[in-house]
Amino acid sequence: MRVVIDPGHAGRNIDPGAVNGATGLQEADVALSVSRLVEKYLLAVGYEVKLTRTEWEQAETDNLSYRTNLANDWGADIFISIHCNSAANQCAEGFEVWTSPGNTLGDKLATCIYGQIAAEFPDRIGRTDYADGDPDKESHFYVLIHTDAPACMVEMAFISNDEEAALLADAAWQDRYARVIARGVTDYAVTLEG
Ligand SMILES: [Zn+2]
């Protein structure tokens, strides 16, 4: 199983992603930290893993086609983009899993990951769209529609919400989050065997 983990944004001075106003915590840093942990857990179960961004700041990853080409050229079986959410309303909270529109294997992958996050963090709010019968939301995000592999995007929590930003900054919480994303991937792999 070849898994590409896509830490959102090019990082720091190029594109830090969303930033918490009080602490300066940057989405791109959190995304890379969690991505490295997901990689660790998936390597441990024998999967092959590549990160689209491996450095805190990496200019070529600012071009999203660099990321999707990396996955497509490698023949990835799964593509997971990792981000933190942000909103002008600092009360906005919760997690989201996104896929491309339509009923695809990406929906299956997203449902497995969503289920693991919801089970591990019952105190966090799952922001869902059940219009198509499953909890993931759908959008034409570039990396979701330009990857050949089933793809999803995890918006882990709102970095603009001070309570959730504190969780996102916490190493133990990052580790739990990475573990459930990895478990979602292995759950998905099991559904393929069925
Ligand atoms: Zn982002």
Residues whose N, C-alpha, C, O or C-beta is under 5 A from the ligand:
A	BS01	ZN	G8 G17 H83 C84
